[in-house]
Amino acid sequence: MSVGKTIPIKPASLAGGPDRARPRPADGVSAEAVTAAPTAPRMVSLYEAEAKIYPRAVHGWYAVWRWLLVWATQLLFYGLPWLTWNGRQAVLFDLDARRFLIFDLILYPQDFIYLTALLVVSAFGLFFFTAVAGRLWCGYACPQTVYTEIFLWIERHVEGDRAARIRLDRAGWGAGKLMRKGGKHAAWLVVSLWTGFTFVGYFEPIRALGASAVQGALSGWESFWVLFYGFATYGNAGYLREQVCKYMCPYARFQSAMFDKDTLIISYDAARGDPRGPRSKKVDPAAAGLGSCVDCAQCVHVCPTGIDIRGGLQYECIGCAACIDVCNDVMDKFGYDRGLIRYATQNGIDKRWTAAQQWRRVFRPRVLVYGAILLLVSGTLVASLALRLPFKVDVVRDRATLARQVEDGAIENLYRLQLMNAAESTQRFDLAVQGIDGLAVVSPTGPLTLAPAEARWITVSLRLPFEAAQGLGGGVHPMHFLIRRIGDVDEGVADRELLEKSTFVVPR
């Protein structure tokens, strides 16, 4: 039910509208009488249901690329949690243990800087590729595009191609329609739930998760996130589809800030295609005063967002290039040159540049700056990961006992150290202190051993002799913990070491 209100429509002459909107007299009625007659109120709907789009299947070079990326991204997403690495899941974001396992790489919350760097790399990668060739991410690798493509493939195989789906939706409900619609939605639900299950499998060991699902013993949060992510996939790819790209995704709104006249975008060559018009394959378009466009509207029928690319670049265009594939197919059938719709720059279209001239302008200053920053940040990230220490230490003062005097008048401070093994092998560590003469580690004694990827809290006791404490004076004094990794277990040689700041308190 549409929501509307009654709005009096003024005559075009008063509203400033076009002449074609002015009331025309009927037979036997003078123009003066029509002009003097009161305007009848008309119901104007303020809200209108979104018209369903039925994209047609398309085959071609860019369609092959889209499906290659669908297969690549989904094999990676669905397959990665099942890989085993060093006896455990290869990629696991273990929130309970507060560590991220990515093959040989073990990250802790203290490694948040790497996530920041990864986001910076992603942002500049998006800027770089958008400046070069528009919405490549949206058209080929965005999850919304990928899952919409999968769901449309299911829909076509169950309900048929575009014309068959339109007929089915217009037909009345019966056994045949119920079976087709039910089969489609059942397949969608299977894909959605498996997607939700796989998503949760990145945060909970997926084999244990699968066993729990088979036994009906999923925990509350596991069930919630499987259903939530599954429902999001089902709704976005099955129902919302292009509306996510048009109304919900912010990228469609600010993409124009990253485009310029030398960005490769999907373009219709109006100088070659217009005037449009249908014709026989035997007709010479030049003799008939027509352009290359046969006005078949196939570019509109294959568009997943339902736009007509012949109207120029629109923010709804996701750059999937389906219109290029279908237009090239039509050009082949009529014996015309391909490229009526193609990747081209605005300057290239306006100035009739060749492909070589356009590509020379693609690598312009802004693209080179984006590329340089992208390489710099990516190189820094890779080098930092390669040179990072294979262990981490956090020092926490024992608030219950900051300082106390023990036997022989010595001053003792207690600390809690969290040692984190960021390697896939057992490591041994030696603990010492620096910065205050006479300060020594009382406990623990001897090397500390941590299993692969283990994190452990250790209570550490430091003591300062009475004479040294008297000479130091009361107050808070800076010092450092020195944690040395013993590289050669037999010889006890330290190959890597880490200094952590802390303080030692002497009572006044």
Solvent accessible surface area in square Angstrom, and as a share of the most:
residue,aa,sasa,rsa
1,M,241,1.08
2,S,71,0.46
3,V,89,0.51
4,G,33,0.32
5,K,110,0.47
6,T,80,0.47
7,I,60,0.31
8,P,100,0.63
9,I,58,0.29
10,K,138,0.58
11,P,38,0.24
12,A,6,0.05
13,S,67,0.43
14,L,136,0.68
15,A,67,0.52
16,G,69,0.66
17,G,31,0.29
18,P,72,0.45
19,D,101,0.52
20,R,194,0.71
21,A,61,0.47
22,R,108,0.39
23,P,72,0.45
24,R,193,0.71
25,P,65,0.41
26,A,69,0.54
27,D,149,0.77
28,G,91,0.87
29,V,70,0.40
30,S,60,0.39
31,A,56,0.43
32,E,128,0.58
33,A,52,0.40
34,V,33,0.19
35,T,108,0.63
36,A,86,0.67
37,A,55,0.43
38,P,128,0.80
39,T,64,0.37
40,A,77,0.59
41,P,94,0.59
42,R,143,0.52
43,M,134,0.60
44,V,54,0.31
45,S,54,0.35
46,L,99,0.49
47,Y,145,0.55
48,E,158,0.71
49,A,95,0.74
50,E,77,0.34
51,A,81,0.62
52,K,98,0.42
53,I,36,0.18
54,Y,35,0.13
55,P,7,0.05
56,R,74,0.27
57,A,25,0.19
58,V,23,0.13
59,H,157,0.70
60,G,29,0.28
61,W,167,0.58
62,Y,53,0.20
63,A,6,0.05
64,V,81,0.46
65,W,115,0.40
66,R,12,0.04
67,W,73,0.26
68,L,98,0.49
69,L,57,0.28
70,V,8,0.05
71,W,156,0.55
72,A,56,0.43
73,T,38,0.22
74,Q,23,0.10
75,L,117,0.58
76,L,110,0.55
77,F,42,0.17
78,Y,45,0.17
79,G,31,0.30
80,L,32,0.16
81,P,0,0.00
82,W,88,0.31
83,L,90,0.45
84,T,82,0.47
85,W,94,0.33
86,N,92,0.47
87,G,73,0.70
88,R,51,0.19
89,Q,16,0.07
90,A,0,0.00
91,V,8,0.05
92,L,13,0.07
93,F,54,0.23
94,D,28,0.14
95,L,103,0.51
96,D,137,0.71
97,A,44,0.34
98,R,174,0.63
99,R,55,0.20
100,F,78,0.32
101,L,8,0.04
102,I,56,0.29
103,F,66,0.27
104,D,87,0.45
105,L,43,0.21
106,I,0,0.00
107,L,22,0.11
108,Y,10,0.04
109,P,81,0.51
110,Q,81,0.36
111,D,6,0.03
112,F,131,0.54
113,I,116,0.59
114,Y,28,0.11
115,L,81,0.40
116,T,54,0.31
117,A,22,0.17
118,L,95,0.47
119,L,107,0.53
120,V,53,0.30
121,V,30,0.17
122,S,64,0.41
123,A,39,0.30
124,F,47,0.20
125,G,12,0.11
126,L,49,0.25
127,F,61,0.25
128,F,42,0.18
129,F,107,0.45
130,T,1,0.01
131,A,0,0.00
132,V,18,0.10
133,A,12,0.09
134,G,3,0.02
135,R,12,0.04
136,L,52,0.26
137,W,125,0.44
138,C,8,0.05
139,G,0,0.00
140,Y,22,0.08
141,A,25,0.19
142,C,25,0.15
143,P,73,0.46
144,Q,25,0.11
145,T,16,0.09
146,V,2,0.01
147,Y,21,0.08
148,T,16,0.09
149,E,24,0.11
150,I,29,0.14
151,F,0,0.00
152,L,6,0.03
153,W,121,0.42
154,I,16,0.08
155,E,2,0.01
156,R,43,0.16
157,H,126,0.56
158,V,41,0.23
159,E,7,0.03
160,G,23,0.22
161,D,62,0.32
162,R,64,0.23
163,A,58,0.45
164,A,31,0.24
165,R,2,0.01
166,I,28,0.14
167,R,155,0.56
168,L,25,0.12
169,D,44,0.23
170,R,201,0.73
171,A,51,0.39
172,G,63,0.60
173,W,173,0.61
174,G,38,0.37
175,A,79,0.61
176,G,47,0.45
177,K,17,0.07
178,L,115,0.57
179,M,146,0.65
180,R,114,0.42
181,K,25,0.10
182,G,39,0.37
183,G,34,0.33
184,K,7,0.03
185,H,44,0.20
186,A,54,0.42
187,A,33,0.25
188,W,4,0.01
189,L,83,0.41
190,V,104,0.60
191,V,34,0.19
192,S,1,0.01
193,L,80,0.40
194,W,118,0.42
195,T,0,0.00
196,G,0,0.00
197,F,21,0.09
198,T,0,0.00
199,F,59,0.24
200,V,1,0.01
201,G,0,0.00
202,Y,22,0.08
203,F,57,0.24
204,E,44,0.20
205,P,57,0.36
206,I,0,0.00
207,R,127,0.46
208,A,55,0.43
209,L,1,0.01
210,G,16,0.15
211,A,49,0.38
212,S,30,0.19
213,A,43,0.34
214,V,132,0.76
215,Q,140,0.62
216,G,68,0.65
217,A,66,0.51
218,L,50,0.25
219,S,47,0.30
220,G,62,0.59
221,W,112,0.39
222,E,15,0.07
223,S,37,0.24
224,F,109,0.46
225,W,100,0.35
226,V,15,0.09
227,L,108,0.54
228,F,103,0.43
229,Y,64,0.24
230,G,2,0.02
231,F,149,0.62
232,A,33,0.26
233,T,13,0.07
234,Y,37,0.14
235,G,16,0.15
236,N,48,0.25
237,A,1,0.01
238,G,7,0.07
239,Y,125,0.47
240,L,63,0.31
241,R,19,0.07
242,E,16,0.07
243,Q,47,0.21
244,V,19,0.11
245,C,16,0.10
246,K,22,0.09
247,Y,117,0.44
248,M,116,0.52
249,C,38,0.23
250,P,90,0.57
251,Y,13,0.05
252,A,2,0.02
253,R,138,0.50
254,F,90,0.37
255,Q,9,0.04
256,S,82,0.53
257,A,79,0.61
258,M,11,0.05
259,F,32,0.13
260,D,54,0.28
261,K,114,0.48
262,D,8,0.04
263,T,1,0.00
264,L,9,0.04
265,I,26,0.13
266,I,6,0.03
267,S,16,0.10
268,Y,20,0.07
269,D,2,0.01
270,A,49,0.38
271,A,80,0.62
272,R,60,0.22
273,G,0,0.00
274,D,57,0.29
275,P,79,0.50
276,R,93,0.34
277,G,8,0.08
278,P,113,0.71
279,R,31,0.11
280,S,59,0.38
281,K,127,0.54
282,K,193,0.82
283,V,58,0.33
284,D,82,0.43
285,P,29,0.18
286,A,86,0.66
287,A,89,0.69
288,A,53,0.41
289,G,48,0.47
290,L,45,0.22
291,G,9,0.09
292,S,18,0.11
293,C,10,0.06
294,V,9,0.05
295,D,65,0.34
296,C,54,0.32
297,A,30,0.24
298,Q,38,0.17
299,C,12,0.07
300,V,42,0.24
301,H,51,0.23
302,V,4,0.02
303,C,15,0.09
304,P,30,0.19
305,T,4,0.03
306,G,33,0.32
307,I,17,0.09
308,D,47,0.24
309,I,6,0.03
310,R,27,0.10
311,G,65,0.63
312,G,34,0.33
313,L,82,0.41
314,Q,52,0.23
315,Y,73,0.28
316,E,31,0.14
317,C,15,0.09
318,I,10,0.05
319,G,8,0.08
320,C,14,0.08
321,A,0,0.00
322,A,3,0.02
323,C,14,0.08
324,I,4,0.02
325,D,7,0.04
326,V,3,0.02
327,C,12,0.07
328,N,19,0.10
329,D,58,0.30
330,V,15,0.09
331,M,2,0.01
332,D,69,0.36
333,K,124,0.53
334,F,42,0.17
335,G,67,0.64
336,Y,39,0.15
337,D,111,0.58
338,R,142,0.52
339,G,13,0.12
340,L,3,0.01
341,I,3,0.01
342,R,63,0.23
343,Y,49,0.19
344,A,0,0.00
345,T,0,0.00
346,Q,86,0.38
347,N,23,0.12
348,G,1,0.01
349,I,28,0.14
350,D,94,0.49
351,K,117,0.50
352,R,125,0.46
353,W,62,0.22
354,T,82,0.48
355,A,69,0.53
356,A,58,0.45
357,Q,67,0.30
358,Q,11,0.05
359,W,121,0.42
360,R,167,0.61
361,R,101,0.37
362,V,0,0.00
363,F,113,0.47
364,R,10,0.04
365,P,95,0.60
366,R,70,0.25
367,V,1,0.01
368,L,105,0.52
369,V,83,0.47
370,Y,42,0.16
371,G,13,0.13
372,A,60,0.46
373,I,57,0.29
374,L,30,0.15
375,L,135,0.67
376,L,125,0.62
377,V,32,0.18
378,S,33,0.21
379,G,39,0.38
380,T,83,0.48
381,L,25,0.12
382,V,100,0.57
383,A,48,0.37
384,S,45,0.29
385,L,49,0.25
386,A,81,0.63
387,L,139,0.69
388,R,35,0.13
389,L,46,0.23
390,P,20,0.13
391,F,2,0.01
392,K,42,0.18
393,V,7,0.04
394,D,42,0.22
395,V,35,0.20
396,V,65,0.37
397,R,46,0.17
398,D,33,0.17
399,R,213,0.78
400,A,99,0.77
401,T,35,0.21
402,L,87,0.43
403,A,28,0.22
404,R,108,0.39
405,Q,111,0.49
406,V,32,0.18
407,E,109,0.49
408,D,138,0.71
409,G,17,0.16
410,A,13,0.10
411,I,11,0.06
412,E,5,0.02
413,N,0,0.00
414,L,26,0.13
415,Y,0,0.00
416,R,101,0.37
417,L,2,0.01
418,Q,34,0.15
419,L,4,0.02
420,M,4,0.02
421,N,0,0.00
422,A,6,0.04
423,A,18,0.14
424,E,44,0.20
425,S,61,0.40
426,T,82,0.47
427,Q,9,0.04
428,R,63,0.23
429,F,1,0.00
430,D,43,0.22
431,L,23,0.11
432,A,28,0.22
433,V,25,0.14
434,Q,84,0.37
435,G,67,0.64
436,I,19,0.09
437,D,134,0.69
438,G,47,0.45
439,L,16,0.08
440,A,52,0.40
441,V,39,0.22
442,V,55,0.32
443,S,45,0.29
444,P,37,0.23
445,T,114,0.66
446,G,49,0.47
447,P,64,0.40
448,L,19,0.10
449,T,62,0.36
450,L,0,0.00
451,A,48,0.37
452,P,60,0.38
453,A,10,0.08
454,E,49,0.22
455,A,44,0.34
456,R,88,0.32
457,W,109,0.38
458,I,17,0.08
459,T,80,0.47
460,V,0,0.00
461,S,8,0.05
462,L,0,0.00
463,R,67,0.25
464,L,0,0.00
465,P,61,0.39
466,F,81,0.34
467,E,128,0.57
468,A,33,0.26
469,A,6,0.05
470,Q,115,0.51
471,G,72,0.69
472,L,66,0.33
473,G,29,0.28
474,G,30,0.29
475,G,9,0.09
476,V,97,0.56
477,H,32,0.14
478,P,104,0.65
479,M,1,0.01
480,H,57,0.25
481,F,0,0.00
482,L,13,0.07
483,I,1,0.01
484,R,76,0.28
485,R,47,0.17
486,I,19,0.09
487,G,41,0.39
488,D,59,0.31
489,V,85,0.49
490,D,139,0.72
491,E,133,0.59
492,G,44,0.42
493,V,79,0.46
494,A,45,0.35
495,D,71,0.37
496,R,84,0.31
497,E,100,0.45
498,L,39,0.19
499,L,91,0.46
500,E,46,0.20
501,K,166,0.70
502,S,17,0.11
503,T,48,0.28
504,F,0,0.00
505,V,30,0.17
506,V,9,0.05
507,P,65,0.41
508,R,241,0.88
